[in-house]
Amino acid sequence: MGLPADFTRLTGERVTLDPLRPDDIDPLFAMQSDPAVTRYLLYGPRTREQVEEVLARDAPRTRLAAIDDYLQPAIRDEHGAFVGTMYLTMHSIDDRTAEIGWILLPAAQGKGYAAEAARMLLDYCFGPLDLHRVYAELDPRNTASVALCERLGMRHEGHFVEDMFLKGEWTDTARYAILEREWRREHPAPIA
Ligand SMILES: CC(C)(COP(=O)(O)OP(=O)(O)OC[C@H]1O[C@@H](n2cnc3c(N)ncnc32)[C@H](O)[C@@H]1OP(=O)(O)O)[C@@H](O)C(=O)NCCC(=O)NCCS
């Protein structure tokens, strides 16, 4: 398999990843307008109008075929309720590399939902998408996100000092990554 790929749904033990829908607007707005949630993101807090634009733009994006193509699926809990979003952006086609990220509603944090969703997405990256490398970039002060990268077995590859002027201050970036063969050591591919 590999690219191009059309994302539909990933189902795990507790969480499901599927495309955003128009009726996600209320929890998506609650999440993206919350200063605590967006503290270490590149954007936000967003207005309702901005979130409506994001939803209209991102909900139909399900195809990965070229550089910068991305998915932003909803994370839904065992009851089908929206608890957050994941994202996956194709960074390079030749190098089969993508960037991954995660955001949860505050009430859904501390339950392992992001870890389960990220594991499902990494399995999708290294299985059906046939990627070689997946990385995450984050503000090193974002300790919950750092802990998640470590929980996933991602390697700390770099710390860029004051590489961004963001939200009124110079900000560092940490980069974490994992290769397909490293992922497969702990998560063998299912036998066909
Ligand atoms: C980053 C973020 C997604 C991490 O969320 P999280 O819920 O801490 O991450 P996980 O899904 O890995 O959950 C782990 C926590 O759930 C707990 N947990 C509870 N029940 C669990 C279960 N059944 N399985 C696994 N973990 C469980 C773990 O003990 C751990 O808690 P701890 O950190 O107090 O030890 C979240 O903090 C967030 O949305 N932040 C705001 C947005 C953001 O900054 N995104 C990242 C941008 S780079």
Ligand as a Chemical Component Dictionary entry (heavy atoms), coordinates in Angstrom:
data_LIG
# 
_chem_comp.id                   LIG 
_chem_comp.type                 NON-POLYMER 
_chem_comp.pdbx_formal_charge   0 
_chem_comp.three_letter_code    LIG 
# 
loop_
_chem_comp_atom.comp_id 
_chem_comp_atom.atom_id 
_chem_comp_atom.alt_atom_id 
_chem_comp_atom.type_symbol 
_chem_comp_atom.charge 
_chem_comp_atom.model_Cartn_x 
_chem_comp_atom.model_Cartn_y 
_chem_comp_atom.model_Cartn_z 
_chem_comp_atom.pdbx_ordinal 
LIG C1  C1  C 0 -0.610 16.778 25.294 1  
LIG C2  C2  C 0 -1.878 16.099 25.760 2  
LIG C3  C3  C 0 -2.664 15.602 24.542 3  
LIG C4  C4  C 0 -1.534 14.916 26.654 4  
LIG O1  O1  O 0 -2.732 14.364 27.186 5  
LIG P1  P1  P 0 -2.667 13.226 28.316 6  
LIG O2  O2  O 0 -4.058 12.865 28.656 7  
LIG O3  O3  O 0 -1.772 13.669 29.424 8  
LIG O4  O4  O 0 -1.912 12.051 27.570 9  
LIG P2  P2  P 0 -2.149 10.484 27.578 10 
LIG O5  O5  O 0 -3.280 10.109 26.719 11 
LIG O6  O6  O 0 -0.830 9.869  27.250 12 
LIG O7  O7  O 0 -2.583 10.164 29.064 13 
LIG C5  C5  C 0 -1.607 9.921  30.040 14 
LIG C6  C6  C 0 -2.158 10.180 31.410 15 
LIG O8  O8  O 0 -3.384 9.449  31.565 16 
LIG C7  C7  C 0 -3.266 8.592  32.736 17 
LIG N1  N1  N 0 -4.181 7.449  32.562 18 
LIG C8  C8  C 0 -5.318 7.272  33.254 19 
LIG N2  N2  N 0 -5.950 6.181  32.829 20 
LIG C9  C9  C 0 -5.209 5.637  31.821 21 
LIG C10 C10 C 0 -5.355 4.500  30.999 22 
LIG N3  N3  N 0 -6.417 3.702  31.096 23 
LIG N4  N4  N 0 -4.411 4.262  30.084 24 
LIG C11 C11 C 0 -3.342 5.042  29.964 25 
LIG N5  N5  N 0 -3.148 6.172  30.731 26 
LIG C12 C12 C 0 -4.076 6.454  31.647 27 
LIG C13 C13 C 0 -1.792 8.305  32.800 28 
LIG O9  O9  O 0 -1.399 7.884  34.098 29 
LIG C14 C14 C 0 -1.217 9.681  32.481 30 
LIG O10 O10 O 0 -1.381 10.551 33.571 31 
LIG P3  P3  P 0 -0.113 11.337 34.204 32 
LIG O11 O11 O 0 0.418  12.223 33.107 33 
LIG O12 O12 O 0 -0.733 12.098 35.323 34 
LIG O13 O13 O 0 0.848  10.288 34.587 35 
LIG C15 C15 C 0 -2.776 17.086 26.579 36 
LIG O14 O14 O 0 -2.042 17.541 27.696 37 
LIG C16 C16 C 0 -3.268 18.277 25.784 38 
LIG O15 O15 O 0 -4.251 18.184 25.034 39 
LIG N6  N6  N 0 -2.612 19.466 25.929 40 
LIG C17 C17 C 0 -3.072 20.672 25.292 41 
LIG C18 C18 C 0 -2.806 20.656 23.808 42 
LIG C19 C19 C 0 -1.335 20.470 23.501 43 
LIG O16 O16 O 0 -0.487 21.130 24.069 44 
LIG N7  N7  N 0 -1.053 19.554 22.547 45 
LIG C20 C20 C 0 0.305  19.221 22.170 46 
LIG C21 C21 C 0 0.874  20.164 21.229 47 
LIG S1  S1  S 0 2.561  19.710 20.883 48 
# 
loop_
_chem_comp_bond.comp_id 
_chem_comp_bond.atom_id_1 
_chem_comp_bond.atom_id_2 
_chem_comp_bond.value_order 
_chem_comp_bond.pdbx_ordinal 
LIG C1  C2  SING 1  
LIG C2  C3  SING 2  
LIG C2  C4  SING 3  
LIG C2  C15 SING 4  
LIG C4  O1  SING 5  
LIG O1  P1  SING 6  
LIG P1  O2  DOUB 7  
LIG P1  O3  SING 8  
LIG P1  O4  SING 9  
LIG O4  P2  SING 10 
LIG P2  O5  DOUB 11 
LIG P2  O6  SING 12 
LIG P2  O7  SING 13 
LIG O7  C5  SING 14 
LIG C5  C6  SING 15 
LIG C6  O8  SING 16 
LIG C6  C14 SING 17 
LIG O8  C7  SING 18 
LIG C7  N1  SING 19 
LIG C7  C13 SING 20 
LIG N1  C8  SING 21 
LIG N1  C12 SING 22 
LIG C8  N2  DOUB 23 
LIG N2  C9  SING 24 
LIG C9  C10 SING 25 
LIG C9  C12 DOUB 26 
LIG C10 N3  SING 27 
LIG C10 N4  DOUB 28 
LIG N4  C11 SING 29 
LIG C11 N5  DOUB 30 
LIG N5  C12 SING 31 
LIG C13 O9  SING 32 
LIG C13 C14 SING 33 
LIG C14 O10 SING 34 
LIG O10 P3  SING 35 
LIG P3  O11 DOUB 36 
LIG P3  O12 SING 37 
LIG P3  O13 SING 38 
LIG C15 O14 SING 39 
LIG C15 C16 SING 40 
LIG C16 O15 DOUB 41 
LIG C16 N6  SING 42 
LIG N6  C17 SING 43 
LIG C17 C18 SING 44 
LIG C18 C19 SING 45 
LIG C19 O16 DOUB 46 
LIG C19 N7  SING 47 
LIG N7  C20 SING 48 
LIG C20 C21 SING 49 
LIG C21 S1  SING 50 
# 
